[in-house]
Amino acid sequence: MTPAAPRTVLLVEDHAMTRALVQRSLEDDGFVVTAVDSARGAIRAFDDVDPDVLVADINLGAGPNGVELATILRAHAP
């Protein structure tokens, strides 16, 4: 049986330490993680990453929040 391809995660967290901890935890569990620090960065990275899942902080500072980001990305690639 062929092993399943690793799942990709787009991680969006504006606090560097939290972002690093979550990224490491996900990678330790076998996920391929692209981590960015803003909603705008996530929107820019989305097409290149083609993630299986989005993990986003709700409060991302200026710009779209995590819920708005999920709505934007879902409309882009349902």
PyMOL Python script that loads the backbone (N, CA, C, O; Angstrom):
from pymol import cmd

cmd.read_pdbstr("""\
ATOM      1  N   MET A   1       0.841  -1.169   0.000  1.00  0.00           N
ATOM      2  CA  MET A   1       0.000   0.000   0.000  1.00  0.00           C
ATOM      3  C   MET A   1       0.893   1.241   0.000  1.00  0.00           C
ATOM      4  O   MET A   1       1.860   1.308   0.759  1.00  0.00           O
ATOM      5  N   THR A   2       0.577   2.213  -0.839  1.00  0.00           N
ATOM      6  CA  THR A   2       1.350   3.448  -0.931  1.00  0.00           C
ATOM      7  C   THR A   2       0.990   4.367   0.225  1.00  0.00           C
ATOM      8  O   THR A   2      -0.191   4.591   0.492  1.00  0.00           O
ATOM      9  N   PRO A   3       2.008   4.909   0.922  1.00  0.00           N
ATOM     10  CA  PRO A   3       1.686   5.828   2.017  1.00  0.00           C
ATOM     11  C   PRO A   3       1.010   7.087   1.488  1.00  0.00           C
ATOM     12  O   PRO A   3       1.307   7.553   0.388  1.00  0.00           O
ATOM     13  N   ALA A   4       0.110   7.621   2.277  1.00  0.00           N
ATOM     14  CA  ALA A   4      -0.610   8.837   1.896  1.00  0.00           C
ATOM     15  C   ALA A   4       0.359  10.023   1.849  1.00  0.00           C
ATOM     16  O   ALA A   4       1.313  10.100   2.624  1.00  0.00           O
ATOM     17  N   ALA A   5       0.092  10.927   0.936  1.00  0.00           N
ATOM     18  CA  ALA A   5       0.895  12.148   0.853  1.00  0.00           C
ATOM     19  C   ALA A   5       0.653  12.974   2.113  1.00  0.00           C
ATOM     20  O   ALA A   5      -0.457  12.991   2.645  1.00  0.00           O
ATOM     21  N   PRO A   6       1.684  13.652   2.585  1.00  0.00           N
ATOM     22  CA  PRO A   6       1.480  14.471   3.781  1.00  0.00           C
ATOM     23  C   PRO A   6       0.478  15.592   3.516  1.00  0.00           C
ATOM     24  O   PRO A   6       0.431  16.151   2.420  1.00  0.00           O
ATOM     25  N   ARG A   7      -0.291  15.902   4.494  1.00  0.00           N
ATOM     26  CA  ARG A   7      -1.281  16.982   4.413  1.00  0.00           C
ATOM     27  C   ARG A   7      -0.577  18.325   4.596  1.00  0.00           C
ATOM     28  O   ARG A   7       0.370  18.442   5.373  1.00  0.00           O
ATOM     29  N   THR A   8      -1.050  19.325   3.874  1.00  0.00           N
ATOM     30  CA  THR A   8      -0.445  20.650   3.967  1.00  0.00           C
ATOM     31  C   THR A   8      -1.334  21.586   4.772  1.00  0.00           C
ATOM     32  O   THR A   8      -2.561  21.555   4.676  1.00  0.00           O
ATOM     33  N   VAL A   9      -0.676  22.414   5.567  1.00  0.00           N
ATOM     34  CA  VAL A   9      -1.359  23.355   6.445  1.00  0.00           C
ATOM     35  C   VAL A   9      -0.857  24.756   6.140  1.00  0.00           C
ATOM     36  O   VAL A   9       0.347  24.984   6.019  1.00  0.00           O
ATOM     37  N   LEU A  10      -1.785  25.688   6.017  1.00  0.00           N
ATOM     38  CA  LEU A  10      -1.439  27.105   5.969  1.00  0.00           C
ATOM     39  C   LEU A  10      -1.750  27.657   7.344  1.00  0.00           C
ATOM     40  O   LEU A  10      -2.912  27.744   7.741  1.00  0.00           O
ATOM     41  N   LEU A  11      -0.706  28.030   8.070  1.00  0.00           N
ATOM     42  CA  LEU A  11      -0.815  28.523   9.436  1.00  0.00           C
ATOM     43  C   LEU A  11      -0.674  30.036   9.434  1.00  0.00           C
ATOM     44  O   LEU A  11       0.292  30.574   8.892  1.00  0.00           O
ATOM     45  N   VAL A  12      -1.635  30.721  10.039  1.00  0.00           N
ATOM     46  CA  VAL A  12      -1.622  32.181  10.080  1.00  0.00           C
ATOM     47  C   VAL A  12      -1.698  32.619  11.541  1.00  0.00           C
ATOM     48  O   VAL A  12      -2.722  32.452  12.204  1.00  0.00           O
ATOM     49  N   GLU A  13      -0.609  33.174  12.021  1.00  0.00           N
ATOM     50  CA  GLU A  13      -0.509  33.618  13.422  1.00  0.00           C
ATOM     51  C   GLU A  13       0.422  34.816  13.473  1.00  0.00           C
ATOM     52  O   GLU A  13       1.550  34.750  12.985  1.00  0.00           O
ATOM     53  N   ASP A  14      -0.046  35.918  14.064  1.00  0.00           N
ATOM     54  CA  ASP A  14       0.758  37.135  14.073  1.00  0.00           C
ATOM     55  C   ASP A  14       1.779  37.200  15.205  1.00  0.00           C
ATOM     56  O   ASP A  14       2.658  38.061  15.178  1.00  0.00           O
ATOM     57  N   HIS A  15       1.693  36.335  16.177  1.00  0.00           N
ATOM     58  CA  HIS A  15       2.683  36.308  17.255  1.00  0.00           C
ATOM     59  C   HIS A  15       3.731  35.241  16.944  1.00  0.00           C
ATOM     60  O   HIS A  15       3.417  34.055  16.838  1.00  0.00           O
ATOM     61  N   ALA A  16       4.971  35.679  16.801  1.00  0.00           N
ATOM     62  CA  ALA A  16       6.051  34.811  16.327  1.00  0.00           C
ATOM     63  C   ALA A  16       6.239  33.560  17.184  1.00  0.00           C
ATOM     64  O   ALA A  16       6.401  32.467  16.643  1.00  0.00           O
ATOM     65  N   MET A  17       6.220  33.700  18.492  1.00  0.00           N
ATOM     66  CA  MET A  17       6.466  32.540  19.357  1.00  0.00           C
ATOM     67  C   MET A  17       5.335  31.518  19.234  1.00  0.00           C
ATOM     68  O   MET A  17       5.585  30.316  19.139  1.00  0.00           O
ATOM     69  N   THR A  18       4.112  31.994  19.236  1.00  0.00           N
ATOM     70  CA  THR A  18       2.975  31.084  19.091  1.00  0.00           C
ATOM     71  C   THR A  18       3.010  30.403  17.731  1.00  0.00           C
ATOM     72  O   THR A  18       2.764  29.202  17.620  1.00  0.00           O
ATOM     73  N   ARG A  19       3.319  31.184  16.693  1.00  0.00           N
ATOM     74  CA  ARG A  19       3.413  30.630  15.338  1.00  0.00           C
ATOM     75  C   ARG A  19       4.456  29.514  15.292  1.00  0.00           C
ATOM     76  O   ARG A  19       4.197  28.449  14.731  1.00  0.00           O
ATOM     77  N   ALA A  20       5.623  29.747  15.872  1.00  0.00           N
ATOM     78  CA  ALA A  20       6.697  28.753  15.869  1.00  0.00           C
ATOM     79  C   ALA A  20       6.290  27.494  16.635  1.00  0.00           C
ATOM     80  O   ALA A  20       6.576  26.383  16.188  1.00  0.00           O
ATOM     81  N   LEU A  21       5.629  27.653  17.775  1.00  0.00           N
ATOM     82  CA  LEU A  21       5.210  26.494  18.574  1.00  0.00           C
ATOM     83  C   LEU A  21       4.163  25.657  17.852  1.00  0.00           C
ATOM     84  O   LEU A  21       4.248  24.429  17.837  1.00  0.00           O
ATOM     85  N   VAL A  22       3.179  26.319  17.256  1.00  0.00           N
ATOM     86  CA  VAL A  22       2.134  25.588  16.539  1.00  0.00           C
ATOM     87  C   VAL A  22       2.726  24.912  15.305  1.00  0.00           C
ATOM     88  O   VAL A  22       2.404  23.762  15.008  1.00  0.00           O
ATOM     89  N   GLN A  23       3.591  25.628  14.589  1.00  0.00           N
ATOM     90  CA  GLN A  23       4.224  25.044  13.400  1.00  0.00           C
ATOM     91  C   GLN A  23       5.011  23.797  13.775  1.00  0.00           C
ATOM     92  O   GLN A  23       4.898  22.765  13.113  1.00  0.00           O
ATOM     93  N   ARG A  24       5.792  23.887  14.815  1.00  0.00           N
ATOM     94  CA  ARG A  24       6.601  22.737  15.234  1.00  0.00           C
ATOM     95  C   ARG A  24       5.724  21.555  15.633  1.00  0.00           C
ATOM     96  O   ARG A  24       6.017  20.411  15.284  1.00  0.00           O
ATOM     97  N   SER A  25       4.666  21.831  16.352  1.00  0.00           N
ATOM     98  CA  SER A  25       3.759  20.770  16.780  1.00  0.00           C
ATOM     99  C   SER A  25       3.121  20.073  15.578  1.00  0.00           C
ATOM    100  O   SER A  25       3.041  18.845  15.534  1.00  0.00           O
ATOM    101  N   LEU A  26       2.669  20.864  14.608  1.00  0.00           N
ATOM    102  CA  LEU A  26       2.062  20.283  13.409  1.00  0.00           C
ATOM    103  C   LEU A  26       3.081  19.480  12.611  1.00  0.00           C
ATOM    104  O   LEU A  26       2.775  18.386  12.136  1.00  0.00           O
ATOM    105  N   GLU A  27       4.282  20.013  12.461  1.00  0.00           N
ATOM    106  CA  GLU A  27       5.332  19.296  11.727  1.00  0.00           C
ATOM    107  C   GLU A  27       5.725  18.006  12.441  1.00  0.00           C
ATOM    108  O   GLU A  27       5.983  16.992  11.793  1.00  0.00           O
ATOM    109  N   ASP A  28       5.772  18.042  13.763  1.00  0.00           N
ATOM    110  CA  ASP A  28       6.071  16.827  14.526  1.00  0.00           C
ATOM    111  C   ASP A  28       5.022  15.746  14.287  1.00  0.00           C
ATOM    112  O   ASP A  28       5.312  14.555  14.401  1.00  0.00           O
ATOM    113  N   ASP A  29       3.794  16.168  13.954  1.00  0.00           N
ATOM    114  CA  ASP A  29       2.715  15.223  13.667  1.00  0.00           C
ATOM    115  C   ASP A  29       2.635  14.850  12.189  1.00  0.00           C
ATOM    116  O   ASP A  29       1.699  14.168  11.769  1.00  0.00           O
ATOM    117  N   GLY A  30       3.623  15.298  11.391  1.00  0.00           N
ATOM    118  CA  GLY A  30       3.720  14.875  10.004  1.00  0.00           C
ATOM    119  C   GLY A  30       3.129  15.799   8.966  1.00  0.00           C
ATOM    120  O   GLY A  30       3.106  15.459   7.783  1.00  0.00           O
ATOM    121  N   PHE A  31       2.651  16.960   9.377  1.00  0.00           N
ATOM    122  CA  PHE A  31       2.092  17.911   8.426  1.00  0.00           C
ATOM    123  C   PHE A  31       3.202  18.734   7.776  1.00  0.00           C
ATOM    124  O   PHE A  31       4.248  18.973   8.381  1.00  0.00           O
ATOM    125  N   VAL A  32       2.962  19.160   6.546  1.00  0.00           N
ATOM    126  CA  VAL A  32       3.834  20.122   5.872  1.00  0.00           C
ATOM    127  C   VAL A  32       3.200  21.485   6.117  1.00  0.00           C
ATOM    128  O   VAL A  32       2.053  21.717   5.733  1.00  0.00           O
ATOM    129  N   VAL A  33       3.944  22.389   6.756  1.00  0.00           N
ATOM    130  CA  VAL A  33       3.371  23.654   7.214  1.00  0.00           C
ATOM    131  C   VAL A  33       4.033  24.833   6.524  1.00  0.00           C
ATOM    132  O   VAL A  33       5.258  24.926   6.447  1.00  0.00           O
ATOM    133  N   THR A  34       3.194  25.732   6.025  1.00  0.00           N
ATOM    134  CA  THR A  34       3.641  27.048   5.588  1.00  0.00           C
ATOM    135  C   THR A  34       3.057  28.023   6.593  1.00  0.00           C
ATOM    136  O   THR A  34       1.840  28.103   6.754  1.00  0.00           O
ATOM    137  N   ALA A  35       3.921  28.763   7.269  1.00  0.00           N
ATOM    138  CA  ALA A  35       3.484  29.676   8.314  1.00  0.00           C
ATOM    139  C   ALA A  35       3.697  31.114   7.868  1.00  0.00           C
ATOM    140  O   ALA A  35       4.767  31.471   7.374  1.00  0.00           O
ATOM    141  N   VAL A  36       2.671  31.934   8.046  1.00  0.00           N
ATOM    142  CA  VAL A  36       2.742  33.353   7.718  1.00  0.00           C
ATOM    143  C   VAL A  36       2.211  34.155   8.899  1.00  0.00           C
ATOM    144  O   VAL A  36       1.536  33.627   9.782  1.00  0.00           O
ATOM    145  N   ASP A  37       2.538  35.462   8.888  1.00  0.00           N
ATOM    146  CA  ASP A  37       2.195  36.282  10.051  1.00  0.00           C
ATOM    147  C   ASP A  37       1.000  37.209   9.850  1.00  0.00           C
ATOM    148  O   ASP A  37       0.696  38.015  10.730  1.00  0.00           O
ATOM    149  N   SER A  38       0.316  37.112   8.709  1.00  0.00           N
ATOM    150  CA  SER A  38      -0.812  38.015   8.470  1.00  0.00           C
ATOM    151  C   SER A  38      -1.793  37.398   7.481  1.00  0.00           C
ATOM    152  O   SER A  38      -1.464  36.468   6.745  1.00  0.00           O
ATOM    153  N   ALA A  39      -3.001  37.941   7.487  1.00  0.00           N
ATOM    154  CA  ALA A  39      -4.000  37.501   6.520  1.00  0.00           C
ATOM    155  C   ALA A  39      -3.548  37.830   5.106  1.00  0.00           C
ATOM    156  O   ALA A  39      -3.745  37.037   4.186  1.00  0.00           O
ATOM    157  N   ARG A  40      -2.953  38.979   4.936  1.00  0.00           N
ATOM    158  CA  ARG A  40      -2.474  39.365   3.608  1.00  0.00           C
ATOM    159  C   ARG A  40      -1.397  38.387   3.119  1.00  0.00           C
ATOM    160  O   ARG A  40      -1.381  38.019   1.944  1.00  0.00           O
ATOM    161  N   GLY A  41      -0.508  37.971   4.011  1.00  0.00           N
ATOM    162  CA  GLY A  41       0.509  36.984   3.657  1.00  0.00           C
ATOM    163  C   GLY A  41      -0.115  35.651   3.284  1.00  0.00           C
ATOM    164  O   GLY A  41       0.366  34.972   2.377  1.00  0.00           O
ATOM    165  N   ALA A  42      -1.187  35.269   3.979  1.00  0.00           N
ATOM    166  CA  ALA A  42      -1.877  34.020   3.681  1.00  0.00           C
ATOM    167  C   ALA A  42      -2.534  34.073   2.301  1.00  0.00           C
ATOM    168  O   ALA A  42      -2.493  33.099   1.549  1.00  0.00           O
ATOM    169  N   ILE A  43      -3.133  35.206   1.980  1.00  0.00           N
ATOM    170  CA  ILE A  43      -3.773  35.357   0.674  1.00  0.00           C
ATOM    171  C   ILE A  43      -2.732  35.266  -0.431  1.00  0.00           C
ATOM    172  O   ILE A  43      -2.973  34.639  -1.463  1.00  0.00           O
ATOM    173  N   ARG A  44      -1.575  35.886  -0.222  1.00  0.00           N
ATOM    174  CA  ARG A  44      -0.493  35.827  -1.219  1.00  0.00           C
ATOM    175  C   ARG A  44       0.037  34.397  -1.376  1.00  0.00           C
ATOM    176  O   ARG A  44       0.348  33.972  -2.489  1.00  0.00           O
ATOM    177  N   ALA A  45       0.140  33.660  -0.274  1.00  0.00           N
ATOM    178  CA  ALA A  45       0.740  32.323  -0.306  1.00  0.00           C
ATOM    179  C   ALA A  45      -0.243  31.233  -0.723  1.00  0.00           C
ATOM    180  O   ALA A  45       0.178  30.138  -1.097  1.00  0.00           O
ATOM    181  N   PHE A  46      -1.511  31.505  -0.667  1.00  0.00           N
ATOM    182  CA  PHE A  46      -2.537  30.474  -0.812  1.00  0.00           C
ATOM    183  C   PHE A  46      -2.398  29.642  -2.087  1.00  0.00           C
ATOM    184  O   PHE A  46      -2.402  28.413  -2.012  1.00  0.00           O
ATOM    185  N   ASP A  47      -2.277  30.264  -3.229  1.00  0.00           N
ATOM    186  CA  ASP A  47      -2.218  29.505  -4.483  1.00  0.00           C
ATOM    187  C   ASP A  47      -0.975  28.639  -4.581  1.00  0.00           C
ATOM    188  O   ASP A  47      -1.040  27.525  -5.102  1.00  0.00           O
ATOM    189  N   ASP A  48       0.160  29.133  -4.089  1.00  0.00           N
ATOM    190  CA  ASP A  48       1.394  28.347  -4.130  1.00  0.00           C
ATOM    191  C   ASP A  48       1.353  27.171  -3.165  1.00  0.00           C
ATOM    192  O   ASP A  48       1.883  26.100  -3.458  1.00  0.00           O
ATOM    193  N   VAL A  49       0.726  27.373  -2.020  1.00  0.00           N
ATOM    194  CA  VAL A  49       0.683  26.337  -0.989  1.00  0.00           C
ATOM    195  C   VAL A  49      -0.388  25.289  -1.293  1.00  0.00           C
ATOM    196  O   VAL A  49      -0.162  24.098  -1.076  1.00  0.00           O
ATOM    197  N   ASP A  50      -1.542  25.712  -1.788  1.00  0.00           N
ATOM    198  CA  ASP A  50      -2.684  24.835  -2.025  1.00  0.00           C
ATOM    199  C   ASP A  50      -2.933  23.950  -0.803  1.00  0.00           C
ATOM    200  O   ASP A  50      -2.849  22.725  -0.889  1.00  0.00           O
ATOM    201  N   PRO A  51      -3.241  24.582   0.343  1.00  0.00           N
ATOM    202  CA  PRO A  51      -3.325  23.831   1.591  1.00  0.00           C
ATOM    203  C   PRO A  51      -4.549  22.919   1.676  1.00  0.00           C
ATOM    204  O   PRO A  51      -5.582  23.162   1.053  1.00  0.00           O
ATOM    205  N   ASP A  52      -4.392  21.869   2.465  1.00  0.00           N
ATOM    206  CA  ASP A  52      -5.516  21.007   2.793  1.00  0.00           C
ATOM    207  C   ASP A  52      -6.343  21.616   3.918  1.00  0.00           C
ATOM    208  O   ASP A  52      -7.544  21.365   4.023  1.00  0.00           O
ATOM    209  N   VAL A  53      -5.694  22.417   4.754  1.00  0.00           N
ATOM    210  CA  VAL A  53      -6.382  23.011   5.894  1.00  0.00           C
ATOM    211  C   VAL A  53      -5.755  24.365   6.228  1.00  0.00           C
ATOM    212  O   VAL A  53      -4.562  24.592   6.023  1.00  0.00           O
ATOM    213  N   LEU A  54      -6.591  25.245   6.745  1.00  0.00           N
ATOM    214  CA  LEU A  54      -6.163  26.554   7.227  1.00  0.00           C
ATOM    215  C   LEU A  54      -6.268  26.551   8.746  1.00  0.00           C
ATOM    216  O   LEU A  54      -7.307  26.193   9.301  1.00  0.00           O
ATOM    217  N   VAL A  55      -5.197  26.948   9.411  1.00  0.00           N
ATOM    218  CA  VAL A  55      -5.217  27.146  10.855  1.00  0.00           C
ATOM    219  C   VAL A  55      -4.890  28.618  11.063  1.00  0.00           C
ATOM    220  O   VAL A  55      -3.776  29.060  10.781  1.00  0.00           O
ATOM    221  N   ALA A  56      -5.870  29.377  11.559  1.00  0.00           N
ATOM    222  CA  ALA A  56      -5.683  30.822  11.663  1.00  0.00           C
ATOM    223  C   ALA A  56      -6.117  31.347  13.022  1.00  0.00           C
ATOM    224  O   ALA A  56      -7.133  30.926  13.577  1.00  0.00           O
ATOM    225  N   ASP A  57      -5.333  32.263  13.538  1.00  0.00           N
ATOM    226  CA  ASP A  57      -5.705  33.018  14.720  1.00  0.00           C
ATOM    227  C   ASP A  57      -6.920  33.863  14.352  1.00  0.00           C
ATOM    228  O   ASP A  57      -7.051  34.284  13.202  1.00  0.00           O
ATOM    229  N   ILE A  58      -7.794  34.113  15.291  1.00  0.00           N
ATOM    230  CA  ILE A  58      -8.962  34.954  15.019  1.00  0.00           C
ATOM    231  C   ILE A  58      -8.556  36.421  14.931  1.00  0.00           C
ATOM    232  O   ILE A  58      -8.949  37.115  13.993  1.00  0.00           O
ATOM    233  N   ASN A  59      -7.780  36.897  15.889  1.00  0.00           N
ATOM    234  CA  ASN A  59      -7.362  38.299  15.912  1.00  0.00           C
ATOM    235  C   ASN A  59      -5.977  38.410  15.286  1.00  0.00           C
ATOM    236  O   ASN A  59      -4.974  38.054  15.904  1.00  0.00           O
ATOM    237  N   LEU A  60      -5.935  38.910  14.051  1.00  0.00           N
ATOM    238  CA  LEU A  60      -4.671  39.023  13.324  1.00  0.00           C
ATOM    239  C   LEU A  60      -4.205  40.468  13.197  1.00  0.00           C
ATOM    240  O   LEU A  60      -3.356  40.766  12.358  1.00  0.00           O
ATOM    241  N   GLY A  61      -4.741  41.361  14.007  1.00  0.00           N
ATOM    242  CA  GLY A  61      -4.341  42.759  13.921  1.00  0.00           C
ATOM    243  C   GLY A  61      -5.002  43.427  12.725  1.00  0.00           C
ATOM    244  O   GLY A  61      -6.151  43.136  12.393  1.00  0.00           O
ATOM    245  N   ALA A  62      -4.260  44.331  12.081  1.00  0.00           N
ATOM    246  CA  ALA A  62      -4.806  45.081  10.945  1.00  0.00           C
ATOM    247  C   ALA A  62      -5.132  44.145   9.784  1.00  0.00           C
ATOM    248  O   ALA A  62      -4.443  43.152   9.550  1.00  0.00           O
ATOM    249  N   GLY A  63      -6.185  44.482   9.075  1.00  0.00           N
ATOM    250  CA  GLY A  63      -6.568  43.670   7.918  1.00  0.00           C
ATOM    251  C   GLY A  63      -7.631  42.672   8.288  1.00  0.00           C
ATOM    252  O   GLY A  63      -8.214  42.766   9.368  1.00  0.00           O
ATOM    253  N   PRO A  64      -7.899  41.717   7.421  1.00  0.00           N
ATOM    254  CA  PRO A  64      -8.916  40.721   7.731  1.00  0.00           C
ATOM    255  C   PRO A  64      -8.553  39.914   8.974  1.00  0.00           C
ATOM    256  O   PRO A  64      -7.382  39.621   9.215  1.00  0.00           O
ATOM    257  N   ASN A  65      -9.577  39.556   9.766  1.00  0.00           N
ATOM    258  CA  ASN A  65      -9.327  38.662  10.899  1.00  0.00           C
ATOM    259  C   ASN A  65      -9.387  37.222  10.389  1.00  0.00           C
ATOM    260  O   ASN A  65      -9.596  36.992   9.198  1.00  0.00           O
ATOM    261  N   GLY A  66      -9.206  36.266  11.280  1.00  0.00           N
ATOM    262  CA  GLY A  66      -9.148  34.876  10.875  1.00  0.00           C
ATOM    263  C   GLY A  66     -10.430  34.358  10.247  1.00  0.00           C
ATOM    264  O   GLY A  66     -10.382  33.569   9.303  1.00  0.00           O
ATOM    265  N   VAL A  67     -11.567  34.788  10.756  1.00  0.00           N
ATOM    266  CA  VAL A  67     -12.851  34.355  10.194  1.00  0.00           C
ATOM    267  C   VAL A  67     -13.038  34.951   8.801  1.00  0.00           C
ATOM    268  O   VAL A  67     -13.456  34.259   7.873  1.00  0.00           O
ATOM    269  N   GLU A  68     -12.727  36.235   8.663  1.00  0.00           N
ATOM    270  CA  GLU A  68     -12.830  36.879   7.350  1.00  0.00           C
ATOM    271  C   GLU A  68     -11.863  36.226   6.357  1.00  0.00           C
ATOM    272  O   GLU A  68     -12.203  36.027   5.191  1.00  0.00           O
ATOM    273  N   LEU A  69     -10.675  35.899   6.820  1.00  0.00           N
ATOM    274  CA  LEU A  69      -9.693  35.235   5.963  1.00  0.00           C
ATOM    275  C   LEU A  69     -10.230  33.896   5.463  1.00  0.00           C
ATOM    276  O   LEU A  69     -10.124  33.593   4.275  1.00  0.00           O
ATOM    277  N   ALA A  70     -10.797  33.106   6.345  1.00  0.00           N
ATOM    278  CA  ALA A  70     -11.350  31.815   5.944  1.00  0.00           C
ATOM    279  C   ALA A  70     -12.445  31.997   4.895  1.00  0.00           C
ATOM    280  O   ALA A  70     -12.527  31.223   3.941  1.00  0.00           O
ATOM    281  N   THR A  71     -13.271  33.003   5.066  1.00  0.00           N
ATOM    282  CA  THR A  71     -14.337  33.292   4.103  1.00  0.00           C
ATOM    283  C   THR A  71     -13.760  33.687   2.741  1.00  0.00           C
ATOM    284  O   THR A  71     -14.238  33.230   1.703  1.00  0.00           O
ATOM    285  N   ILE A  72     -12.735  34.533   2.752  1.00  0.00           N
ATOM    286  CA  ILE A  72     -12.080  34.962   1.515  1.00  0.00           C
ATOM    287  C   ILE A  72     -11.477  33.761   0.792  1.00  0.00           C
ATOM    288  O   ILE A  72     -11.682  33.593  -0.411  1.00  0.00           O
ATOM    289  N   LEU A  73     -10.734  32.926   1.519  1.00  0.00           N
ATOM    290  CA  LEU A  73     -10.060  31.796   0.893  1.00  0.00           C
ATOM    291  C   LEU A  73     -11.054  30.750   0.414  1.00  0.00           C
ATOM    292  O   LEU A  73     -10.842  30.126  -0.625  1.00  0.00           O
ATOM    293  N   ARG A  74     -12.121  30.554   1.150  1.00  0.00           N
ATOM    294  CA  ARG A  74     -13.135  29.581   0.725  1.00  0.00           C
ATOM    295  C   ARG A  74     -13.810  30.043  -0.559  1.00  0.00           C
ATOM    296  O   ARG A  74     -14.107  29.223  -1.429  1.00  0.00           O
ATOM    297  N   ALA A  75     -14.056  31.336  -0.690  1.00  0.00           N
ATOM    298  CA  ALA A  75     -14.663  31.860  -1.922  1.00  0.00           C
ATOM    299  C   ALA A  75     -13.693  31.711  -3.102  1.00  0.00           C
ATOM    300  O   ALA A  75     -14.110  31.511  -4.242  1.00  0.00           O
ATOM    301  N   HIS A  76     -12.401  31.812  -2.808  1.00  0.00           N
ATOM    302  CA  HIS A  76     -11.382  31.694  -3.846  1.00  0.00           C
ATOM    303  C   HIS A  76     -11.225  30.258  -4.340  1.00  0.00           C
ATOM    304  O   HIS A  76     -11.012  30.016  -5.528  1.00  0.00           O
ATOM    305  N   ALA A  77     -11.333  29.317  -3.416  1.00  0.00           N
ATOM    306  CA  ALA A  77     -11.139  27.901  -3.769  1.00  0.00           C
ATOM    307  C   ALA A  77     -12.064  27.032  -2.927  1.00  0.00           C
ATOM    308  O   ALA A  77     -11.643  26.437  -1.935  1.00  0.00           O
ATOM    309  N   PRO A  78     -13.334  26.964  -3.335  1.00  0.00           N
ATOM    310  CA  PRO A  78     -14.299  26.194  -2.535  1.00  0.00           C
ATOM    311  C   PRO A  78     -13.955  24.722  -2.502  1.00  0.00           C
ATOM    312  O   PRO A  78     -14.664  23.936  -1.874  1.00  0.00           O
TER     313      PRO A  78
END
""", "prot")
cmd.dss("prot")
cmd.show_as("cartoon", "prot")
cmd.util.cbc("prot")
cmd.orient("prot")
